[in-house]
């Protein structure tokens, strides 16, 4: 599904040159649940943004279903993001003056084959909150709404940037359980980036980054449920 070859991304020039990613080779299969670990500055977010078509690599290939998205136009990238990718961010990014339903409707209206809004709200357990505004909800509820917003477009790949970073322990467990359910129920490939090593225990594939390079890429033979994770 995802086949990355010789990926490089740098910022700055000459003496100030900084490689965010260097010589990345990576394959991720359809329906995998992947956790990418690494400290701040390791290249996690850059890699996620390139897979999601938000950023472009300087060199290398980023093949998604056999098409190299690093070579396509901005217009084609926009179409790719709309059709294939769902994004979940650390701080929810909900529009404060729109209701829950309206926040999801914004994405639904520009998607090619969206799910029904009530369907995804029920799937993430917040159908009864659809008339409320974000400020009326807890952090965990807001993140569920953010997942529903990403899910409504019926994406094939769900990219999650520190999805539990702003949540307490209990809410974090609930969100991780929900992401696992999304992976199984909708057969969505889920990729999470995090600095929390414990979360990797629930992944099918664990990838570690350090200074822009992959230091570990392995199948997890001892996957445990989110409920059993402790940190």
Number of C-alpha atoms within 10 A of each C-alpha: 17 18 18 19 15 14 21 21 22 16 12 9 8 7 6 8 10 15 17 20 26 19 17 18 16 15 14 16 13 15 18 19 24 23 24 28 25 22 14 12 14 21 24 27 20 20 24 20 17 17 24 22 22 13 15 21 21 13 16 19 20 26 18 18 12 10 14 15 22 22 16 13 10 14 8 13 19 13 15 16 18 19 19 17 22 26 22 23 19 15 17 21 13 20 14 12 11 16 19 26 20 18 22 27 19 13 17 22 12 12 19 14 14 18 16 13 21 16 13 24 24 14 17 21 15 17 17 10 18 19 12 14 19 23 12 12 14 12 19 20 20 21 27 25 29 25 27 30 28 24 30 24 27 25 25 20 27 25 24 23 21 18 24 25 15 16 18 11 12 10 18 20 21 17 21 20 16 18 24 18 15 20 20 15 10 13 16 24 23 23 25 26 23 23 18 16 14 13 25 26 20 23 25 18 21 22 20 22 21 18 18 24 20 21 11 12 14 10 12 15 10 9 13 15 14 22 12 9 14 10 7
